[in-house]
Amino acid sequence: MGITGSHSGDAPVLPGLLRQILAHEQIGGVTCDSRKCCDANADRSARTVISSCKNAKPWKTVTAGVVAGNEHGGH
């Protein structure tokens, strides 16, 4: 596991953290707000939990993670 400080975001470390969870272990949900995190969640079949901003817009790029994020109202 790891903790990020206020000087860095979670997106760069999330894929590595998810890889630490054994492949047969189910991941309930992961909060994220970036394409990289959404894609990492989708790669592990984890449910993406997103708190959308009031001015959120859907992402145009199509990946499994982006589709999940857009279903929650965009970013």
PDB file of N, CA, C and O in Angstrom:
ATOM      1  N   MET A   1       0.835  -1.180   0.000  1.00  0.00           N
ATOM      2  CA  MET A   1       0.000   0.000   0.000  1.00  0.00           C
ATOM      3  C   MET A   1       0.876   1.238   0.000  1.00  0.00           C
ATOM      4  O   MET A   1       2.092   1.160   0.170  1.00  0.00           O
ATOM      5  N   GLY A   2       0.234   2.381  -0.193  1.00  0.00           N
ATOM      6  CA  GLY A   2       0.991   3.610  -0.208  1.00  0.00           C
ATOM      7  C   GLY A   2       0.090   4.796   0.083  1.00  0.00           C
ATOM      8  O   GLY A   2      -1.134   4.713  -0.016  1.00  0.00           O
ATOM      9  N   ILE A   3       0.718   5.887   0.439  1.00  0.00           N
ATOM     10  CA  ILE A   3       0.003   7.128   0.706  1.00  0.00           C
ATOM     11  C   ILE A   3       0.660   8.208  -0.132  1.00  0.00           C
ATOM     12  O   ILE A   3       1.885   8.327  -0.159  1.00  0.00           O
ATOM     13  N   THR A   4      -0.157   8.993  -0.814  1.00  0.00           N
ATOM     14  CA  THR A   4       0.383  10.115  -1.578  1.00  0.00           C
ATOM     15  C   THR A   4       0.183  11.391  -0.777  1.00  0.00           C
ATOM     16  O   THR A   4      -0.813  11.548  -0.071  1.00  0.00           O
ATOM     17  N   GLY A   5       1.126  12.283  -0.893  1.00  0.00           N
ATOM     18  CA  GLY A   5       1.035  13.563  -0.199  1.00  0.00           C
ATOM     19  C   GLY A   5       0.297  14.583  -1.041  1.00  0.00           C
ATOM     20  O   GLY A   5      -0.172  14.280  -2.138  1.00  0.00           O
ATOM     21  N   SER A   6       0.199  15.773  -0.529  1.00  0.00           N
ATOM     22  CA  SER A   6      -0.513  16.837  -1.241  1.00  0.00           C
ATOM     23  C   SER A   6       0.248  17.310  -2.477  1.00  0.00           C
ATOM     24  O   SER A   6      -0.317  18.012  -3.316  1.00  0.00           O
ATOM     25  N   HIS A   7       1.508  16.938  -2.601  1.00  0.00           N
ATOM     26  CA  HIS A   7       2.325  17.350  -3.733  1.00  0.00           C
ATOM     27  C   HIS A   7       2.173  16.423  -4.945  1.00  0.00           C
ATOM     28  O   HIS A   7       2.692  16.722  -6.021  1.00  0.00           O
ATOM     29  N   SER A   8       1.473  15.314  -4.779  1.00  0.00           N
ATOM     30  CA  SER A   8       1.292  14.391  -5.895  1.00  0.00           C
ATOM     31  C   SER A   8      -0.118  13.819  -5.858  1.00  0.00           C
ATOM     32  O   SER A   8      -0.789  13.847  -4.826  1.00  0.00           O
ATOM     33  N   GLY A   9      -0.549  13.306  -6.986  1.00  0.00           N
ATOM     34  CA  GLY A   9      -1.881  12.729  -7.071  1.00  0.00           C
ATOM     35  C   GLY A   9      -1.856  11.225  -6.908  1.00  0.00           C
ATOM     36  O   GLY A   9      -0.794  10.606  -6.832  1.00  0.00           O
ATOM     37  N   ASP A  10      -3.042  10.651  -6.857  1.00  0.00           N
ATOM     38  CA  ASP A  10      -3.174   9.210  -6.689  1.00  0.00           C
ATOM     39  C   ASP A  10      -3.024   8.449  -8.008  1.00  0.00           C
ATOM     40  O   ASP A  10      -2.635   7.281  -8.009  1.00  0.00           O
ATOM     41  N   ALA A  11      -3.329   9.099  -9.117  1.00  0.00           N
ATOM     42  CA  ALA A  11      -3.343   8.418 -10.416  1.00  0.00           C
ATOM     43  C   ALA A  11      -2.041   7.695 -10.744  1.00  0.00           C
ATOM     44  O   ALA A  11      -2.103   6.572 -11.244  1.00  0.00           O
ATOM     45  N   PRO A  12      -0.870   8.271 -10.494  1.00  0.00           N
ATOM     46  CA  PRO A  12       0.362   7.562 -10.849  1.00  0.00           C
ATOM     47  C   PRO A  12       0.604   6.280 -10.051  1.00  0.00           C
ATOM     48  O   PRO A  12       1.269   5.370 -10.545  1.00  0.00           O
ATOM     49  N   VAL A  13       0.076   6.190  -8.828  1.00  0.00           N
ATOM     50  CA  VAL A  13       0.371   5.026  -7.997  1.00  0.00           C
ATOM     51  C   VAL A  13      -0.741   3.980  -7.985  1.00  0.00           C
ATOM     52  O   VAL A  13      -0.496   2.834  -7.608  1.00  0.00           O
ATOM     53  N   LEU A  14      -1.952   4.345  -8.389  1.00  0.00           N
ATOM     54  CA  LEU A  14      -3.069   3.406  -8.300  1.00  0.00           C
ATOM     55  C   LEU A  14      -2.849   2.110  -9.069  1.00  0.00           C
ATOM     56  O   LEU A  14      -3.089   1.045  -8.499  1.00  0.00           O
ATOM     57  N   PRO A  15      -2.408   2.129 -10.326  1.00  0.00           N
ATOM     58  CA  PRO A  15      -2.208   0.854 -11.023  1.00  0.00           C
ATOM     59  C   PRO A  15      -1.276  -0.096 -10.278  1.00  0.00           C
ATOM     60  O   PRO A  15      -1.539  -1.298 -10.228  1.00  0.00           O
ATOM     61  N   GLY A  16      -0.205   0.413  -9.707  1.00  0.00           N
ATOM     62  CA  GLY A  16       0.719  -0.424  -8.944  1.00  0.00           C
ATOM     63  C   GLY A  16       0.081  -0.978  -7.680  1.00  0.00           C
ATOM     64  O   GLY A  16       0.330  -2.123  -7.302  1.00  0.00           O
ATOM     65  N   LEU A  17      -0.743  -0.166  -7.027  1.00  0.00           N
ATOM     66  CA  LEU A  17      -1.435  -0.639  -5.832  1.00  0.00           C
ATOM     67  C   LEU A  17      -2.417  -1.753  -6.180  1.00  0.00           C
ATOM     68  O   LEU A  17      -2.516  -2.746  -5.459  1.00  0.00           O
ATOM     69  N   LEU A  18      -3.137  -1.589  -7.277  1.00  0.00           N
ATOM     70  CA  LEU A  18      -4.090  -2.628  -7.687  1.00  0.00           C
ATOM     71  C   LEU A  18      -3.372  -3.929  -8.052  1.00  0.00           C
ATOM     72  O   LEU A  18      -3.905  -5.017  -7.837  1.00  0.00           O
ATOM     73  N   ARG A  19      -2.157  -3.813  -8.607  1.00  0.00           N
ATOM     74  CA  ARG A  19      -1.387  -5.019  -8.947  1.00  0.00           C
ATOM     75  C   ARG A  19      -0.946  -5.791  -7.711  1.00  0.00           C
ATOM     76  O   ARG A  19      -0.637  -6.979  -7.805  1.00  0.00           O
ATOM     77  N   GLN A  20      -0.911  -5.133  -6.554  1.00  0.00           N
ATOM     78  CA  GLN A  20      -0.531  -5.804  -5.312  1.00  0.00           C
ATOM     79  C   GLN A  20      -1.643  -6.710  -4.786  1.00  0.00           C
ATOM     80  O   GLN A  20      -1.397  -7.580  -3.951  1.00  0.00           O
ATOM     81  N   ILE A  21      -2.860  -6.503  -5.276  1.00  0.00           N
ATOM     82  CA  ILE A  21      -3.987  -7.332  -4.854  1.00  0.00           C
ATOM     83  C   ILE A  21      -4.015  -8.562  -5.754  1.00  0.00           C
ATOM     84  O   ILE A  21      -4.033  -8.439  -6.979  1.00  0.00           O
ATOM     85  N   LEU A  22      -4.018  -9.725  -5.159  1.00  0.00           N
ATOM     86  CA  LEU A  22      -3.981 -10.978  -5.925  1.00  0.00           C
ATOM     87  C   LEU A  22      -5.097 -11.029  -6.958  1.00  0.00           C
ATOM     88  O   LEU A  22      -6.207 -10.554  -6.718  1.00  0.00           O
ATOM     89  N   ALA A  23      -4.788 -11.611  -8.106  1.00  0.00           N
ATOM     90  CA  ALA A  23      -5.723 -11.631  -9.238  1.00  0.00           C
ATOM     91  C   ALA A  23      -7.057 -12.275  -8.887  1.00  0.00           C
ATOM     92  O   ALA A  23      -8.087 -11.870  -9.426  1.00  0.00           O
ATOM     93  N   HIS A  24      -7.070 -13.263  -8.001  1.00  0.00           N
ATOM     94  CA  HIS A  24      -8.330 -13.928  -7.661  1.00  0.00           C
ATOM     95  C   HIS A  24      -9.148 -13.164  -6.620  1.00  0.00           C
ATOM     96  O   HIS A  24     -10.296 -13.522  -6.355  1.00  0.00           O
ATOM     97  N   GLU A  25      -8.572 -12.120  -6.029  1.00  0.00           N
ATOM     98  CA  GLU A  25      -9.282 -11.304  -5.044  1.00  0.00           C
ATOM     99  C   GLU A  25     -10.176 -10.295  -5.757  1.00  0.00           C
ATOM    100  O   GLU A  25      -9.745  -9.631  -6.700  1.00  0.00           O
ATOM    101  N   GLN A  26     -11.406 -10.187  -5.309  1.00  0.00           N
ATOM    102  CA  GLN A  26     -12.346  -9.238  -5.910  1.00  0.00           C
ATOM    103  C   GLN A  26     -12.151  -7.868  -5.279  1.00  0.00           C
ATOM    104  O   GLN A  26     -11.973  -7.754  -4.066  1.00  0.00           O
ATOM    105  N   ILE A  27     -12.185  -6.827  -6.108  1.00  0.00           N
ATOM    106  CA  ILE A  27     -12.073  -5.447  -5.645  1.00  0.00           C
ATOM    107  C   ILE A  27     -13.468  -4.843  -5.753  1.00  0.00           C
ATOM    108  O   ILE A  27     -14.041  -4.787  -6.840  1.00  0.00           O
ATOM    109  N   GLY A  28     -14.007  -4.394  -4.637  1.00  0.00           N
ATOM    110  CA  GLY A  28     -15.370  -3.869  -4.616  1.00  0.00           C
ATOM    111  C   GLY A  28     -15.522  -2.587  -5.401  1.00  0.00           C
ATOM    112  O   GLY A  28     -16.382  -2.509  -6.277  1.00  0.00           O
ATOM    113  N   GLY A  29     -14.729  -1.595  -5.123  1.00  0.00           N
ATOM    114  CA  GLY A  29     -14.820  -0.315  -5.806  1.00  0.00           C
ATOM    115  C   GLY A  29     -13.645   0.565  -5.466  1.00  0.00           C
ATOM    116  O   GLY A  29     -13.076   0.469  -4.378  1.00  0.00           O
ATOM    117  N   VAL A  30     -13.284   1.421  -6.393  1.00  0.00           N
ATOM    118  CA  VAL A  30     -12.158   2.325  -6.209  1.00  0.00           C
ATOM    119  C   VAL A  30     -12.602   3.718  -6.647  1.00  0.00           C
ATOM    120  O   VAL A  30     -13.153   3.888  -7.735  1.00  0.00           O
ATOM    121  N   THR A  31     -12.360   4.704  -5.801  1.00  0.00           N
ATOM    122  CA  THR A  31     -12.690   6.082  -6.135  1.00  0.00           C
ATOM    123  C   THR A  31     -11.586   6.643  -7.016  1.00  0.00           C
ATOM    124  O   THR A  31     -10.401   6.482  -6.724  1.00  0.00           O
ATOM    125  N   CYS A  32     -11.981   7.294  -8.084  1.00  0.00           N
ATOM    126  CA  CYS A  32     -10.975   7.878  -8.972  1.00  0.00           C
ATOM    127  C   CYS A  32     -11.572   9.020  -9.767  1.00  0.00           C
ATOM    128  O   CYS A  32     -12.790   9.186  -9.839  1.00  0.00           O
ATOM    129  N   ASP A  33     -10.686   9.801 -10.361  1.00  0.00           N
ATOM    130  CA  ASP A  33     -11.137  10.914 -11.187  1.00  0.00           C
ATOM    131  C   ASP A  33     -10.197  11.158 -12.373  1.00  0.00           C
ATOM    132  O   ASP A  33     -10.123  12.271 -12.894  1.00  0.00           O
ATOM    133  N   SER A  34      -9.492  10.126 -12.789  1.00  0.00           N
ATOM    134  CA  SER A  34      -8.611  10.268 -13.946  1.00  0.00           C
ATOM    135  C   SER A  34      -8.784   9.072 -14.874  1.00  0.00           C
ATOM    136  O   SER A  34      -9.207   7.999 -14.442  1.00  0.00           O
ATOM    137  N   ARG A  35      -8.459   9.258 -16.132  1.00  0.00           N
ATOM    138  CA  ARG A  35      -8.558   8.156 -17.105  1.00  0.00           C
ATOM    139  C   ARG A  35      -7.668   6.991 -16.697  1.00  0.00           C
ATOM    140  O   ARG A  35      -8.075   5.833 -16.786  1.00  0.00           O
ATOM    141  N   LYS A  36      -6.458   7.297 -16.253  1.00  0.00           N
ATOM    142  CA  LYS A  36      -5.509   6.243 -15.880  1.00  0.00           C
ATOM    143  C   LYS A  36      -6.078   5.383 -14.752  1.00  0.00           C
ATOM    144  O   LYS A  36      -5.980   4.157 -14.791  1.00  0.00           O
ATOM    145  N   CYS A  37      -6.666   6.023 -13.757  1.00  0.00           N
ATOM    146  CA  CYS A  37      -7.266   5.270 -12.648  1.00  0.00           C
ATOM    147  C   CYS A  37      -8.478   4.474 -13.115  1.00  0.00           C
ATOM    148  O   CYS A  37      -8.629   3.309 -12.747  1.00  0.00           O
ATOM    149  N   CYS A  38      -9.335   5.080 -13.910  1.00  0.00           N
ATOM    150  CA  CYS A  38     -10.525   4.375 -14.409  1.00  0.00           C
ATOM    151  C   CYS A  38     -10.112   3.160 -15.232  1.00  0.00           C
ATOM    152  O   CYS A  38     -10.721   2.097 -15.113  1.00  0.00           O
ATOM    153  N   ASP A  39      -9.091   3.306 -16.059  1.00  0.00           N
ATOM    154  CA  ASP A  39      -8.617   2.176 -16.862  1.00  0.00           C
ATOM    155  C   ASP A  39      -8.018   1.083 -15.985  1.00  0.00           C
ATOM    156  O   ASP A  39      -8.222  -0.103 -16.244  1.00  0.00           O
ATOM    157  N   ALA A  40      -7.270   1.482 -14.933  1.00  0.00           N
ATOM    158  CA  ALA A  40      -6.698   0.491 -14.005  1.00  0.00           C
ATOM    159  C   ALA A  40      -7.816  -0.265 -13.301  1.00  0.00           C
ATOM    160  O   ALA A  40      -7.717  -1.477 -13.105  1.00  0.00           O
ATOM    161  N   ASN A  41      -8.876   0.435 -12.919  1.00  0.00           N
ATOM    162  CA  ASN A  41     -10.027  -0.220 -12.296  1.00  0.00           C
ATOM    163  C   ASN A  41     -10.647  -1.220 -13.256  1.00  0.00           C
ATOM    164  O   ASN A  41     -10.933  -2.355 -12.873  1.00  0.00           O
ATOM    165  N   ALA A  42     -10.855  -0.814 -14.488  1.00  0.00           N
ATOM    166  CA  ALA A  42     -11.481  -1.689 -15.486  1.00  0.00           C
ATOM    167  C   ALA A  42     -10.617  -2.923 -15.742  1.00  0.00           C
ATOM    168  O   ALA A  42     -11.142  -4.022 -15.921  1.00  0.00           O
ATOM    169  N   ASP A  43      -9.305  -2.746 -15.760  1.00  0.00           N
ATOM    170  CA  ASP A  43      -8.406  -3.876 -15.979  1.00  0.00           C
ATOM    171  C   ASP A  43      -8.566  -4.933 -14.890  1.00  0.00           C
ATOM    172  O   ASP A  43      -8.352  -6.119 -15.141  1.00  0.00           O
ATOM    173  N   ARG A  44      -8.942  -4.510 -13.682  1.00  0.00           N
ATOM    174  CA  ARG A  44      -9.132  -5.435 -12.557  1.00  0.00           C
ATOM    175  C   ARG A  44     -10.607  -5.719 -12.286  1.00  0.00           C
ATOM    176  O   ARG A  44     -10.940  -6.339 -11.276  1.00  0.00           O
ATOM    177  N   SER A  45     -11.493  -5.273 -13.175  1.00  0.00           N
ATOM    178  CA  SER A  45     -12.942  -5.449 -13.016  1.00  0.00           C
ATOM    179  C   SER A  45     -13.441  -4.846 -11.705  1.00  0.00           C
ATOM    180  O   SER A  45     -14.384  -5.355 -11.099  1.00  0.00           O
ATOM    181  N   ALA A  46     -12.810  -3.772 -11.275  1.00  0.00           N
ATOM    182  CA  ALA A  46     -13.239  -3.065 -10.066  1.00  0.00           C
ATOM    183  C   ALA A  46     -14.255  -2.003 -10.451  1.00  0.00           C
ATOM    184  O   ALA A  46     -14.122  -1.355 -11.489  1.00  0.00           O
ATOM    185  N   ARG A  47     -15.262  -1.826  -9.622  1.00  0.00           N
ATOM    186  CA  ARG A  47     -16.265  -0.804  -9.869  1.00  0.00           C
ATOM    187  C   ARG A  47     -15.623   0.560  -9.629  1.00  0.00           C
ATOM    188  O   ARG A  47     -14.936   0.759  -8.628  1.00  0.00           O
ATOM    189  N   THR A  48     -15.846   1.488 -10.539  1.00  0.00           N
ATOM    190  CA  THR A  48     -15.308   2.832 -10.416  1.00  0.00           C
ATOM    191  C   THR A  48     -16.321   3.708  -9.696  1.00  0.00           C
ATOM    192  O   THR A  48     -17.483   3.778 -10.094  1.00  0.00           O
ATOM    193  N   VAL A  49     -15.881   4.374  -8.640  1.00  0.00           N
ATOM    194  CA  VAL A  49     -16.725   5.277  -7.871  1.00  0.00           C
ATOM    195  C   VAL A  49     -16.197   6.683  -8.119  1.00  0.00           C
ATOM    196  O   VAL A  49     -15.046   6.987  -7.805  1.00  0.00           O
ATOM    197  N   ILE A  50     -17.043   7.538  -8.685  1.00  0.00           N
ATOM    198  CA  ILE A  50     -16.593   8.874  -9.068  1.00  0.00           C
ATOM    199  C   ILE A  50     -17.506   9.932  -8.472  1.00  0.00           C
ATOM    200  O   ILE A  50     -18.730   9.810  -8.523  1.00  0.00           O
ATOM    201  N   SER A  51     -16.908  10.964  -7.909  1.00  0.00           N
ATOM    202  CA  SER A  51     -17.651  12.144  -7.478  1.00  0.00           C
ATOM    203  C   SER A  51     -17.483  13.183  -8.575  1.00  0.00           C
ATOM    204  O   SER A  51     -16.429  13.809  -8.683  1.00  0.00           O
ATOM    205  N   SER A  52     -18.508  13.367  -9.384  1.00  0.00           N
ATOM    206  CA  SER A  52     -18.416  14.290 -10.508  1.00  0.00           C
ATOM    207  C   SER A  52     -18.579  15.732 -10.059  1.00  0.00           C
ATOM    208  O   SER A  52     -19.314  16.036  -9.119  1.00  0.00           O
ATOM    209  N   CYS A  53     -17.877  16.602 -10.753  1.00  0.00           N
ATOM    210  CA  CYS A  53     -18.032  18.026 -10.530  1.00  0.00           C
ATOM    211  C   CYS A  53     -19.300  18.496 -11.240  1.00  0.00           C
ATOM    212  O   CYS A  53     -19.779  17.828 -12.156  1.00  0.00           O
ATOM    213  N   LYS A  54     -19.845  19.638 -10.827  1.00  0.00           N
ATOM    214  CA  LYS A  54     -21.069  20.119 -11.453  1.00  0.00           C
ATOM    215  C   LYS A  54     -20.844  20.510 -12.911  1.00  0.00           C
ATOM    216  O   LYS A  54     -21.803  20.536 -13.682  1.00  0.00           O
ATOM    217  N   ASN A  55     -19.623  20.812 -13.311  1.00  0.00           N
ATOM    218  CA  ASN A  55     -19.324  21.167 -14.694  1.00  0.00           C
ATOM    219  C   ASN A  55     -18.638  20.021 -15.441  1.00  0.00           C
ATOM    220  O   ASN A  55     -17.924  20.254 -16.417  1.00  0.00           O
ATOM    221  N   ALA A  56     -18.855  18.784 -14.982  1.00  0.00           N
ATOM    222  CA  ALA A  56     -18.202  17.611 -15.578  1.00  0.00           C
ATOM    223  C   ALA A  56     -18.674  17.389 -17.012  1.00  0.00           C
ATOM    224  O   ALA A  56     -19.826  17.653 -17.357  1.00  0.00           O
ATOM    225  N   LYS A  57     -17.759  16.900 -17.826  1.00  0.00           N
ATOM    226  CA  LYS A  57     -18.055  16.579 -19.222  1.00  0.00           C
ATOM    227  C   LYS A  57     -17.556  15.163 -19.506  1.00  0.00           C
ATOM    228  O   LYS A  57     -16.531  14.750 -18.963  1.00  0.00           O
ATOM    229  N   PRO A  58     -18.269  14.417 -20.349  1.00  0.00           N
ATOM    230  CA  PRO A  58     -17.807  13.061 -20.692  1.00  0.00           C
ATOM    231  C   PRO A  58     -16.466  13.103 -21.423  1.00  0.00           C
ATOM    232  O   PRO A  58     -16.184  14.033 -22.180  1.00  0.00           O
ATOM    233  N   TRP A  59     -15.644  12.078 -21.181  1.00  0.00           N
ATOM    234  CA  TRP A  59     -14.403  11.936 -21.920  1.00  0.00           C
ATOM    235  C   TRP A  59     -14.715  11.391 -23.298  1.00  0.00           C
ATOM    236  O   TRP A  59     -15.654  10.613 -23.460  1.00  0.00           O
ATOM    237  N   LYS A  60     -13.945  11.786 -24.286  1.00  0.00           N
ATOM    238  CA  LYS A  60     -14.177  11.343 -25.665  1.00  0.00           C
ATOM    239  C   LYS A  60     -13.450  10.052 -25.989  1.00  0.00           C
ATOM    240  O   LYS A  60     -13.959   9.248 -26.771  1.00  0.00           O
ATOM    241  N   THR A  61     -12.272   9.825 -25.412  1.00  0.00           N
ATOM    242  CA  THR A  61     -11.515   8.600 -25.663  1.00  0.00           C
ATOM    243  C   THR A  61     -12.340   7.414 -25.173  1.00  0.00           C
ATOM    244  O   THR A  61     -12.988   7.506 -24.130  1.00  0.00           O
ATOM    245  N   VAL A  62     -12.327   6.297 -25.910  1.00  0.00           N
ATOM    246  CA  VAL A  62     -13.136   5.147 -25.510  1.00  0.00           C
ATOM    247  C   VAL A  62     -12.244   4.004 -25.040  1.00  0.00           C
ATOM    248  O   VAL A  62     -11.564   3.359 -25.837  1.00  0.00           O
ATOM    249  N   THR A  63     -12.261   3.768 -23.740  1.00  0.00           N
ATOM    250  CA  THR A  63     -11.646   2.597 -23.119  1.00  0.00           C
ATOM    251  C   THR A  63     -12.664   2.093 -22.105  1.00  0.00           C
ATOM    252  O   THR A  63     -13.636   2.791 -21.817  1.00  0.00           O
ATOM    253  N   ALA A  64     -12.469   0.919 -21.566  1.00  0.00           N
ATOM    254  CA  ALA A  64     -13.413   0.377 -20.584  1.00  0.00           C
ATOM    255  C   ALA A  64     -13.531   1.304 -19.377  1.00  0.00           C
ATOM    256  O   ALA A  64     -14.624   1.491 -18.843  1.00  0.00           O
ATOM    257  N   GLY A  65     -12.422   1.879 -18.950  1.00  0.00           N
ATOM    258  CA  GLY A  65     -12.449   2.778 -17.807  1.00  0.00           C
ATOM    259  C   GLY A  65     -13.188   4.070 -18.095  1.00  0.00           C
ATOM    260  O   GLY A  65     -13.917   4.575 -17.242  1.00  0.00           O
ATOM    261  N   VAL A  66     -13.007   4.604 -19.284  1.00  0.00           N
ATOM    262  CA  VAL A  66     -13.684   5.839 -19.670  1.00  0.00           C
ATOM    263  C   VAL A  66     -15.188   5.610 -19.770  1.00  0.00           C
ATOM    264  O   VAL A  66     -15.976   6.460 -19.356  1.00  0.00           O
ATOM    265  N   VAL A  67     -15.586   4.471 -20.315  1.00  0.00           N
ATOM    266  CA  VAL A  67     -17.009   4.155 -20.402  1.00  0.00           C
ATOM    267  C   VAL A  67     -17.614   4.143 -19.006  1.00  0.00           C
ATOM    268  O   VAL A  67     -18.696   4.691 -18.796  1.00  0.00           O
ATOM    269  N   ALA A  68     -16.926   3.521 -18.046  1.00  0.00           N
ATOM    270  CA  ALA A  68     -17.417   3.470 -16.657  1.00  0.00           C
ATOM    271  C   ALA A  68     -17.503   4.872 -16.069  1.00  0.00           C
ATOM    272  O   ALA A  68     -18.474   5.211 -15.392  1.00  0.00           O
ATOM    273  N   GLY A  69     -16.494   5.675 -16.329  1.00  0.00           N
ATOM    274  CA  GLY A  69     -16.506   7.049 -15.806  1.00  0.00           C
ATOM    275  C   GLY A  69     -17.600   7.896 -16.425  1.00  0.00           C
ATOM    276  O   GLY A  69     -18.253   8.673 -15.728  1.00  0.00           O
ATOM    277  N   ASN A  70     -17.806   7.757 -17.722  1.00  0.00           N
ATOM    278  CA  ASN A  70     -18.846   8.531 -18.389  1.00  0.00           C
ATOM    279  C   ASN A  70     -20.239   8.135 -17.911  1.00  0.00           C
ATOM    280  O   ASN A  70     -21.150   8.963 -17.898  1.00  0.00           O
ATOM    281  N   GLU A  71     -20.407   6.883 -17.523  1.00  0.00           N
ATOM    282  CA  GLU A  71     -21.708   6.438 -17.011  1.00  0.00           C
ATOM    283  C   GLU A  71     -22.054   7.175 -15.710  1.00  0.00           C
ATOM    284  O   GLU A  71     -23.227   7.271 -15.348  1.00  0.00           O
ATOM    285  N   HIS A  72     -21.051   7.688 -15.016  1.00  0.00           N
ATOM    286  CA  HIS A  72     -21.284   8.413 -13.766  1.00  0.00           C
ATOM    287  C   HIS A  72     -21.379   9.920 -13.994  1.00  0.00           C
ATOM    288  O   HIS A  72     -21.383  10.684 -13.029  1.00  0.00           O
ATOM    289  N   GLY A  73     -21.454  10.354 -15.226  1.00  0.00           N
ATOM    290  CA  GLY A  73     -21.653  11.776 -15.483  1.00  0.00           C
ATOM    291  C   GLY A  73     -20.449  12.538 -15.955  1.00  0.00           C
ATOM    292  O   GLY A  73     -20.511  13.764 -16.052  1.00  0.00           O
ATOM    293  N   GLY A  74     -19.355  11.874 -16.253  1.00  0.00           N
ATOM    294  CA  GLY A  74     -18.182  12.564 -16.765  1.00  0.00           C
ATOM    295  C   GLY A  74     -17.263  13.066 -15.675  1.00  0.00           C
ATOM    296  O   GLY A  74     -17.441  12.755 -14.498  1.00  0.00           O
ATOM    297  N   HIS A  75     -16.266  13.856 -16.089  1.00  0.00           N
ATOM    298  CA  HIS A  75     -15.205  14.280 -15.161  1.00  0.00           C
ATOM    299  C   HIS A  75     -14.934  15.756 -15.292  1.00  0.00           C
ATOM    300  O   HIS A  75     -14.074  16.290 -14.592  1.00  0.00           O
TER     301      HIS A  75
END
